[in-house]
Structure formats: structure tokens, C-alpha cells
Amino acid sequence: MTDRDDELAQYAADQELNLYKEYRDVIRLFRYIVETDRRFYLANSVEMVTHHETGDTYFELLLEDAWVWDVFRTSRFIQRARILSFRDINIEELPNRDDSDMPADGPHVPPLTE
């Protein structure tokens, strides 16, 4: 590995660590964790609609007041998002924000690599 490769690897690791720290700071602001095959979200409102069309099934998610785990976004806070997926979607309701039993990093932490 060259010095430049080392610098790029360190930059990527620093970006992931900063994203994890941001996640840890904001998780208590949200009610739901949403995992799709492409992204990880925190949201305060989640609506899922299952569509069955021409033999295919897909899911439509509508999120409001959300945060997205994406190291490449400059702003991870989203007012509204519409997500379509042909794969499994996991939606988990977080404990009450006042619940002191929730670990500091929340009930689930996304992997530090994408």
C-alpha cells in the first residue's frame, strides 16, 4: 500500500467513525429503526404498504422526520422519504425516549462499513 492509499483508508475510517458518533448522538430523537437492503434509517413516522402487481411483490415505505446512515450525504436529516424495495425490510420500534434501560448507542448499531 502506498502512502496515498493509507491516507485514503484513514480518511474513510474517520468518516465512518464520525457517522457512528452522529448516530449515537441522534438515536434518542427517533421512534423507529428501519433497515432496508440498501440503507439504515431512524425515523419518527413509518408507513409501509405492500404492493402485489403482475406476480411481483414490493414494499413502499414512507418515512417522515428521518435520519439516514450514509457517509456520503452532507445532510443526513430528511423531512420525508419514499423508499421502494423488493427485499425484506425490518422496522423496529425503539423504547421510549425516557427509558433509561436503552444502551447509550441504542439497541442496534449498523456496521461501520458499507
C-alpha positions as CSV (number, residue, x, y, z in Angstrom):
1,M,0.0,0.0,0.0
2,T,1.2,3.5,-0.8
3,D,1.1,6.5,1.5
4,R,-1.8,7.8,-0.6
5,D,-3.7,4.6,-0.1
6,D,-3.1,4.7,3.6
7,E,-4.3,8.3,3.7
8,L,-7.5,7.4,1.8
9,A,-8.1,4.4,4.1
10,Q,-7.6,6.6,7.2
11,Y,-10.0,9.2,5.8
12,A,-12.7,6.6,5.1
13,A,-12.3,5.2,8.6
14,D,-12.5,8.7,10.1
15,Q,-15.7,9.4,8.1
16,E,-17.3,6.1,9.4
17,L,-16.3,6.9,12.9
18,N,-17.8,10.4,12.7
19,L,-21.0,8.9,11.3
20,Y,-21.2,6.4,14.1
21,K,-20.8,9.2,16.7
22,E,-23.5,11.2,15.0
23,Y,-25.8,8.2,15.0
24,R,-25.1,7.6,18.7
25,D,-26.0,11.3,19.4
26,V,-29.3,11.4,17.4
27,I,-30.8,8.0,18.1
28,R,-32.8,9.2,21.1
29,L,-34.6,11.7,18.9
30,F,-36.4,9.0,16.9
31,R,-39.0,6.3,17.4
32,Y,-38.1,3.7,14.8
33,I,-35.1,2.0,13.3
34,V,-35.7,1.0,9.6
35,E,-33.3,-1.3,7.7
36,T,-33.6,-2.0,4.0
37,D,-31.3,-3.8,1.7
38,R,-29.6,-0.5,0.8
39,R,-29.8,1.8,3.8
40,F,-30.3,2.2,7.5
41,Y,-32.7,4.9,8.8
42,L,-34.0,6.4,12.0
43,A,-37.5,7.9,11.8
44,N,-40.4,9.2,13.8
45,S,-43.1,8.1,11.4
46,V,-43.1,4.9,9.3
47,E,-45.8,3.7,7.0
48,M,-45.3,0.5,5.0
49,V,-47.5,-0.5,2.1
50,T,-47.2,-3.9,0.4
51,H,-47.9,-4.0,-3.3
52,H,-48.7,-7.1,-5.3
53,E,-48.5,-6.4,-9.1
54,T,-48.1,-8.7,-12.0
55,G,-46.9,-11.5,-9.8
56,D,-44.3,-9.4,-8.1
57,T,-44.4,-8.1,-4.5
58,Y,-42.7,-5.0,-3.4
59,F,-42.8,-2.7,-0.4
60,E,-43.2,1.0,-0.3
61,L,-42.0,2.8,2.8
62,L,-43.0,6.4,3.7
63,L,-40.7,7.9,6.3
64,E,-41.1,11.3,8.0
65,D,-38.7,13.2,10.2
66,A,-35.9,10.8,9.4
67,W,-32.1,10.4,9.6
68,V,-30.1,8.2,7.1
69,W,-26.9,6.3,7.7
70,D,-25.0,7.4,4.7
71,V,-21.4,8.6,4.9
72,F,-21.6,10.4,1.5
73,R,-24.6,12.7,2.4
74,T,-23.8,16.1,3.6
75,S,-27.1,16.4,5.4
76,R,-28.5,13.1,6.8
77,F,-31.7,14.6,8.2
78,I,-34.7,14.1,5.8
79,Q,-38.1,15.6,6.2
80,R,-39.9,12.9,4.0
81,A,-38.6,9.9,2.1
82,R,-40.3,7.3,-0.1
83,I,-38.4,4.0,-0.4
84,L,-39.3,1.1,-2.7
85,S,-37.8,-2.3,-2.1
86,F,-38.3,-5.9,-3.4
87,R,-36.4,-7.2,-0.5
88,D,-37.0,-7.6,3.3
89,I,-37.5,-4.5,5.4
90,N,-37.0,-4.5,9.1
91,I,-38.8,-2.0,11.3
92,E,-38.1,-1.8,15.0
93,E,-39.8,0.4,17.5
94,L,-37.3,1.9,19.9
95,P,-38.0,2.0,23.6
96,N,-39.5,5.3,25.0
97,R,-37.0,8.1,24.8
98,D,-37.2,8.4,28.6
99,D,-36.4,4.7,29.0
100,S,-33.1,4.6,30.9
101,D,-32.6,0.9,30.0
102,M,-31.6,1.7,26.4
103,P,-27.8,1.5,25.9
104,A,-26.1,4.7,25.0
105,D,-25.5,3.5,21.4
106,G,-29.1,2.3,21.0
107,P,-30.4,-1.2,20.5
108,H,-28.7,-1.8,17.2
109,V,-25.6,-0.3,15.6
110,P,-25.1,-0.5,11.9
111,P,-21.8,-2.0,10.7
112,L,-19.0,0.5,10.3
113,T,-18.5,-0.4,6.7
114,E,-21.0,0.0,3.8
